[in-house]
Amino acid sequence: MSKKNKTIISVLVAFLILVIGVFKFSFSSGYKISIENKTDKTIANLELKYKNGNTIKTISQIEPKKSLEYNIDTNSIQGENAIILTYKDNKGISYEESVVGYLEKGYSGKSNVFINEIDNNGNFGIEIK
C-alpha cells in the first residue's frame, strides 16, 4: 500500500471518529437520576414527576443500602419544566422534593438523591447533589 493511500485512510478514520463523537454528544440529552437509600428500612411508593404533574417513573421500592438509577430523555420536554420526587408519610400526607430545579428540551446532567433517614412518621431526610 502506498504512502498516499495510508494517509487517505488515516484521514478518513479520524474524520469518522470525529463524526461519531459529535453525534454521541449531540444526541445524549437527558438527565441521569440516582436515588440511594442509605437507611435500614425499605422505601416504598416513590414517584419521579415533571413539575407539570406528568409521572416519569413510579418506584415501587428501594431496599435498604441500595440505589436505583434512571435516565430521563429530555428531548420530549415542551417548554420549561422541573423534576420532582414525591412520597407519602405514614399518615398519607404527600411531600415533594425538587430533584432538578430547571429543565428544558435537550438539557442533560446528573442529580444524586440520598435518603439518609426516615423518622417515625415516615418523613425522609433527603440530600440532593
N, C-alpha and C positions, 0 to 999 in steps of 0.2 A: 504494500500500500504506500502510495506516495505521501510526501510530507503535506502537500496541499489537501489531500483527502482527509488526513488525520486532523488537520486544522479545521476543516469544514465540519467534520463530525463532532469535534470538541465544542465548537461554537454552537451547533445545533443542540447538543446535550445540555450545555449551560443555559441556553435560551429556554429549553423545555423545563428545566428545573426552576428557572425564574417564573415562568408562566404558572406552573403548578403551585408554587409558593404564593403568588399573588391571588390565585383563585381560592386557595385554602384560607387565607386571612380575610379575603373579601366576603366569603360566604360562611364564616364561622360565627355569625352573630348569634348571641344567646347568652343567657345567664346560667351559671352553674351554682346551684343552691345546695349547700351541705348542711344537714341537721344532725347534730351529735347529742345523744342522750348521755350525760355524764352522771346521772343519778343511779340509784339502786332499784328504781321502780320502772316498770314498763309504762310507756307513754302511749296513749291511745287517742284516736279520733282527732288528728290534726288536719288542717287544710291549708294549702297554699292557694291564694286567690289574687286576682288582679284587684286593684282599688275599686274598679267599676263593678265588682261583685262576681265576675265570672270565675268559676273554680278552675284552677290549673291542675291540681293533684290532691286527691284525698289520701291521707296516710293512715292506714288502719292502726298500726302500732310500730313503735321502735323499742326494741328490747333494751334492758339496762346495759350501759357501757358500749352501745352500738351506735353506728351512724348510717345515714342514708344520704344519697346524692342524686340530685335531679338536674337535668339540663332543660332549660326552658328556651324554646325558639322564640326570638323576639321579632322575627320577620313578619309575623301576622298581627302585630300590635298596630292599632289605629289610633293616632294621636298620642297624647301624654298619658302615662299610667304609672303604677307602682305595684310592688308585690308585697302582700300581707300574709303573715302566718296567723291563723285563728285556732283557738282551742276553747274548751269549756271547763270550768272548775267543777267541783263535786256538787254544787247547787244548780248547775246548768247555766250559769252566767257566762256569756261569751266574752273573750278577750282577743284583742288584735295587737300584733307586734309588726312593725314595719321592717321588712327584710331588705327591700330595695326601694329607696325613697322616691326616685325619679327614673322613668324608663320611657324610651321611645323606640320606634321601629328600628331594628338593626343594631341596637345597643348590645354590648357584651360586657361581661365581667364575672365576678365571683363574690358570693356572700356566704359567710360561715355563721351558722346559728348554733350556739352552745346552750343547752338546757342544763344548768348547773344544779338546780334544786327544785323540789316540789314540796310545798308546805302542806300542812294537814287539811287545808281547804281545797287543795288541788291547783293552787296558783303556782305558776312557773317563775323561777329566777332565770331569766334569759339574758344572754350576752350575744350581740351581733357584731361581727367584724367584717 
